[in-house]
């Protein structure tokens, strides 16, 4: 376990207003500002999802370091999905990305035993919607994912970011 980090996985209704605000702010910062992914972040799936968060434990106020959303089967896809995966600026350089994915797969496996898991990512383009593709979709048994996450990482070729305005 990493020192100074407190991991929580909770249903939407168990999030405090401060936690929800920190999560939504981080999603906007990472996906909209940094990655320029233009899509509707508040998509109606949050209330029917579990939220995995890594919070810093040092200092006066907890700071969100990493986050992933675990969406129940039938909400967006037939299988459970892990999405909205991010590390904040404060969490980068600590190896939290690998730890976050490992924990997200563990939580998803606990919540939905035996189910295949989809990992989705946002498509970067002007006025885009969240999509999945064979390169960004993981359909494997949770046990095999936990053995070695790196085995299932597929390099995604960079895409030019469209700067056109409609």
C-alpha positions as CSV (number, residue, x, y, z in Angstrom):
1,X,0.0,0.0,0.0
2,X,1.3,3.4,-0.9
3,X,2.0,5.7,2.1
4,X,-0.1,8.9,2.3
5,X,-2.9,7.6,0.1
6,X,-6.4,6.5,1.2
7,X,-8.4,4.5,-1.3
8,X,-12.2,4.5,-1.2
9,X,-14.8,2.8,-3.4
10,X,-18.3,4.0,-2.8
11,X,-21.7,4.2,-4.5
12,X,-22.8,7.6,-5.7
13,X,-25.2,8.2,-2.7
14,X,-22.3,7.7,-0.3
15,X,-20.2,10.5,-1.7
16,X,-20.1,13.7,0.2
17,X,-20.8,17.0,-1.6
18,X,-17.2,17.9,-1.2
19,X,-16.0,14.6,-2.6
20,X,-18.4,14.9,-5.6
21,X,-17.2,18.5,-6.3
22,X,-13.6,17.3,-6.2
23,X,-14.4,14.4,-8.6
24,X,-16.3,16.6,-11.1
25,X,-13.6,19.3,-11.0
26,X,-10.9,16.7,-11.6
27,X,-12.8,15.2,-14.5
28,X,-13.3,18.6,-16.1
29,X,-9.6,19.6,-15.6
30,X,-8.2,16.4,-17.0
31,X,-10.6,15.5,-19.8
32,X,-11.9,18.9,-21.0
33,X,-9.0,21.3,-20.2
34,X,-5.9,19.1,-20.5
35,X,-7.0,16.5,-23.0
36,X,-9.5,18.7,-24.9
37,X,-12.1,15.9,-25.0
38,X,-15.3,17.7,-25.7
39,X,-18.2,15.5,-24.5
40,X,-21.0,15.7,-21.9
41,X,-19.2,14.5,-18.7
42,X,-22.4,14.4,-16.7
43,X,-24.1,11.6,-18.6
44,X,-26.6,10.2,-16.1
45,X,-24.4,7.1,-15.3
46,X,-22.8,8.5,-12.1
47,X,-25.8,7.8,-9.9
48,X,-25.7,4.2,-11.0
49,X,-22.0,3.7,-10.6
50,X,-19.3,3.1,-8.0
51,X,-16.6,5.7,-7.6
52,X,-13.0,4.6,-6.8
53,X,-10.9,7.5,-5.4
54,X,-7.4,7.8,-4.1
55,X,-7.1,10.7,-1.6
56,X,-4.0,12.2,-0.1
57,X,-3.9,11.7,3.7
58,X,-1.3,14.4,4.5
59,X,-2.2,18.0,5.1
60,X,-5.3,19.7,6.4
61,X,-7.6,18.8,3.5
62,X,-7.8,15.6,1.5
63,X,-6.8,16.1,-2.2
64,X,-8.0,13.8,-5.0
65,X,-5.1,12.0,-6.6
66,X,-6.7,9.4,-8.8
67,X,-10.2,8.4,-9.8
68,X,-12.1,5.8,-11.9
69,X,-15.8,5.2,-12.3
70,X,-17.2,1.7,-12.3
71,X,-20.5,1.5,-14.2
72,X,-22.9,-1.3,-13.6
73,X,-23.9,-3.7,-16.4
74,X,-26.8,-2.5,-18.4
75,X,-26.2,1.2,-17.7
76,X,-24.0,2.0,-20.7
77,X,-22.9,-1.4,-22.0
78,X,-24.1,-5.0,-21.4
79,X,-21.0,-5.7,-19.2
80,X,-19.7,-3.6,-16.3
81,X,-17.3,-0.8,-17.5
82,X,-14.4,1.1,-16.0
83,X,-14.2,4.6,-17.3
84,X,-13.4,8.2,-16.5
85,X,-10.0,7.0,-15.4
86,X,-7.6,9.8,-14.4
87,X,-4.8,10.9,-12.2
88,X,-4.7,14.5,-11.1
89,X,-1.7,16.8,-11.4
90,X,-1.1,16.2,-7.6
91,X,-1.1,12.4,-8.1
92,X,1.1,12.1,-11.2
93,X,4.6,10.5,-11.0
94,X,3.6,8.2,-8.1
95,X,2.7,5.1,-10.1
96,X,-1.0,5.6,-9.3
97,X,-2.2,4.8,-12.8
98,X,-1.3,1.2,-12.6
99,X,-2.5,0.9,-9.0
100,X,-5.8,2.6,-10.0
101,X,-6.5,0.2,-12.8
102,X,-5.6,-2.8,-10.6
103,X,-7.9,-1.6,-7.9
104,X,-10.7,-0.8,-10.3
105,X,-10.6,-4.3,-11.7
106,X,-10.6,-5.7,-8.2
107,X,-13.6,-3.6,-7.2
108,X,-15.4,-4.4,-10.5
109,X,-14.8,-8.1,-9.9
110,X,-16.1,-7.9,-6.4
111,X,-19.3,-6.0,-7.5
112,X,-19.9,-8.1,-10.6
113,X,-18.3,-11.6,-10.1
114,X,-17.4,-13.5,-13.2
115,X,-18.4,-10.7,-15.6
116,X,-16.2,-9.5,-18.4
117,X,-15.0,-5.9,-18.0
118,X,-15.0,-3.1,-20.5
119,X,-12.6,-0.3,-20.2
120,X,-13.7,2.7,-22.1
121,X,-12.0,6.0,-23.1
122,X,-13.2,9.2,-24.6
123,X,-12.6,10.0,-28.2
124,X,-10.7,13.2,-28.8
125,X,-12.3,15.4,-31.4
126,X,-14.4,18.5,-31.7
127,X,-17.9,17.8,-30.4
128,X,-17.2,14.2,-29.7
129,X,-19.1,11.7,-27.7
130,X,-17.7,8.9,-25.5
131,X,-16.9,5.9,-27.6
132,X,-15.1,2.6,-27.3
133,X,-13.0,0.8,-29.9
134,X,-11.2,-2.6,-30.0
135,X,-8.0,-0.8,-28.9
136,X,-9.6,0.7,-25.8
137,X,-11.8,-2.2,-24.8
138,X,-10.7,-4.9,-22.5
139,X,-12.7,-8.1,-22.4
140,X,-11.0,-10.5,-20.2
141,X,-11.6,-12.4,-17.0
142,X,-10.8,-10.3,-14.0
143,X,-8.3,-12.9,-12.6
144,X,-6.2,-12.6,-15.8
145,X,-6.3,-8.9,-15.6
146,X,-5.0,-8.9,-12.1
147,X,-2.1,-11.2,-12.9
148,X,-0.4,-8.6,-15.2
149,X,-2.2,-5.5,-16.3
150,X,0.7,-4.6,-18.6
151,X,-0.1,-7.7,-20.7
152,X,-3.4,-6.2,-21.7
153,X,-2.2,-2.6,-22.4
154,X,-2.4,-1.9,-26.1
155,X,-0.6,1.2,-27.5
156,X,-3.2,3.5,-28.9
157,X,-1.8,5.5,-31.9
158,X,-1.9,9.3,-31.3
159,X,-4.7,11.1,-33.1
160,X,-4.5,14.7,-34.3
161,X,-6.8,16.9,-32.3
162,X,-9.2,18.8,-34.4
163,X,-9.1,22.5,-33.9
164,X,-12.0,23.3,-36.2
165,X,-14.9,25.2,-34.8
166,X,-18.4,24.4,-36.2
